[in-house]
Amino acid sequence: MEPKLLTTLQTYTRPAFAADVLAGITVAMVAIPLSLAIAIASGADPGAGLITAIVGGLLISLLGGSRVQVGGPTGAFIVVVYGVVVVHGYDGLILATFMAGILLVIAGLLRAGNLVAYVPEPVIDGFTIGIAIIIAASQIKDLFGLTMTEVPPDFIEKMSALWEARETFSGPSLGIGLFTMVGIMALRQAFPRFPGLIVAVGFASLAVALGELPVDTIAGRFGQLPNHLPMPRLPEISYARVVELLPSAVVIAFLAGVESLLSAMVADRMVDGKHRPNAEVLAQGAANIGSALFGGLPATGAIARTATNVRAGGRTPVAGIVHALTILGVMMVAAPLAGYLAMPALAGLLMLTAWNMSEPHKWRKYLTLRPTDKVLLVLTLVLTVLADLTVAIGVGTALGLAVRLRRRDVPEADWSPPER
């Protein structure tokens, strides 16, 4: 369970360091707007996203079992985090994240890192698409500039409330959101290694400021972003609170473990490497404990940032460390500028993130699945959107394992690197 950092430093060279530094800075430019957007969509202050990317990302790279894994807040957590914040408050989320970190450390010590191979692929695909749908629905308000006193957490009620608010539609907001989405796609197509996310979001926000458009910004809604890390402190812990938040902690731990290990598997194929699953799970545990102590969100290995790191030339955990330190530097120096980022631009970014999470290139393949796998995928998706992620994961995994035990001829999953 030795961290990959110790292994790679034994043969580290100056050219490798130069490549890692460039890759780490590139990934940081992608991670900054994404971390802000994920935090806002999760019902947290935007600064919490940066804290998570810094603390969680640093610990994942220091202690992880992958050469190129880059961690931080991810879109997969938006649904569960938003639900915990609505029901239990942000202090409840901190405790749930802290507990999830402890569960992941225990799982790593018990060498449970290989168990992800037993989670049925249709279940993972189902709740991932479900999460993507919920993320997209959560961004309709800011993308269209709708004015609403409150956005209901329930999906059906939310769609009904959004429809009722349709007369408050803002053309400038939609224009800024679409400009951002087109800019991101164009830059990604023309310059695959270039951090187009921050350029597109930055130019869209600049247009808002120069044109004095009636569009919400981060500072206008949340105030100025923090320019330093807070002092670490333990969350309030009581027996009743622990019991109350245990289901949420289990879901956070499950998602962190699955997302990070899938990301590490994808990274292995991209760099022809082999990750250490138990070290990776231990690192996820440490990252979530650390993020909770600093008031951050749940953290995990991020497939999009890991793929960006590989494409930018990163080949050791040093790139992930540079990524975290770069975000810290930006927070300390340029926090006031980040406050000018336009909310519709971040909504457009998350809309694209949701689209990529759904992996449309796989939709045709889903039609060729066995009938039982199709049912499993659709059932997990529907439960994720209309019921609860905890229920969806529990029911989907139980049924999937039952089907797998009956069948015993399950082909190996063909994981690919989506732009999450």
Salt bridges, closest charged atoms under 4 A:
GLU2 OE1 - ARG276 NH1 3.94
ASP91 OD1 - ARG241 NH2 3.54
GLU121 OE2 - LYS365 NZ 3.60
ASP142 OD1 - LYS141 NZ 3.73
ASP142 OD1 - ARG221 NH2 2.81
ASP216 OD2 - ARG221 NH2 2.80
GLU244 OE2 - HIS88 ND1 3.38
GLU244 OE1 - ARG241 NH1 3.18
GLU259 OE1 - ARG420 NH1 3.35
ASP268 OD2 - HIS275 ND1 2.64
GLU359 OE1 - LYS362 NZ 3.62
GLU359 OE1 - ARG420 NH2 3.79
ASP373 OD2 - ARG407 NH2 3.47
ASP409 OD2 - ARG370 NH2 3.34
ASP409 OD1 - ARG407 NE 3.89
ASP414 OD1 - ARG269 NH1 3.06
GLU419 OE2 - ARG311 NH1 2.36
